[in-house]
Amino acid sequence: MDDRGFRGGFNRPRTMTKTVCADCGKECEVPFVPTEGRPVYCRECLPKHRKPRY
């Protein structure tokens, strides 16, 4: 058995990246490296920009 852990190694800690919300301007942390040219939203602003699920 390999030692990557559950589901291929997804049990390692996330690397958080500090950024600024494109909507409110508040500093926040996200679990990915933002792509240049694409907006990043904080937890409070993200629901306003998500497409509704049906």
Wavefront OBJ file of the C-alpha trace (Angstrom):
o trace
v 0.000 0.000 0.000
v 1.331 3.488 -0.786
v 1.528 6.278 1.797
v -0.196 9.012 -0.173
v -3.202 8.756 2.101
v -6.908 8.990 1.449
v -7.911 9.629 -2.190
v -4.407 10.083 -3.544
v -2.965 12.598 -1.083
v -5.783 15.069 -0.484
v -5.265 14.951 3.276
v -2.352 17.406 3.207
v -2.905 20.948 4.504
v -4.050 23.545 1.983
v -1.715 26.313 0.941
v -3.572 29.578 1.428
v -2.802 32.678 -0.675
v -3.524 36.208 0.538
v -5.373 38.379 -1.966
v -7.872 41.243 -2.148
v -11.576 40.766 -2.922
v -12.444 42.233 -6.332
v -15.859 43.337 -5.020
v -15.407 44.880 -1.565
v -11.616 45.345 -1.485
v -11.200 43.427 1.779
v -8.059 41.305 2.231
v -8.841 37.586 2.279
v -7.171 34.192 1.885
v -8.037 31.639 -0.773
v -6.945 27.968 -1.102
v -5.494 28.490 -4.605
v -3.135 30.780 -6.497
v -5.297 33.393 -8.263
v -5.060 33.629 -12.055
v -4.086 37.062 -13.329
v -7.019 38.824 -14.965
v -9.696 36.812 -13.125
v -11.513 38.313 -10.124
v -11.267 36.738 -6.672
v -14.050 37.217 -4.126
v -14.143 36.869 -0.330
v -16.600 34.514 1.403
v -19.161 37.274 1.850
v -19.081 38.435 -1.805
v -18.730 35.063 -3.571
v -22.436 34.066 -3.314
v -23.418 37.289 -5.135
v -21.337 36.248 -8.156
v -22.114 32.526 -8.348
v -24.494 31.246 -10.978
v -27.626 29.758 -9.410
v -27.848 25.950 -9.296
v -31.059 24.337 -10.476
l 1 2 3 4 5 6 7 8 9 10 11 12 13 14 15 16 17 18 19 20 21 22 23 24 25 26 27 28 29 30 31 32 33 34 35 36 37 38 39 40 41 42 43 44 45 46 47 48 49 50 51 52 53 54
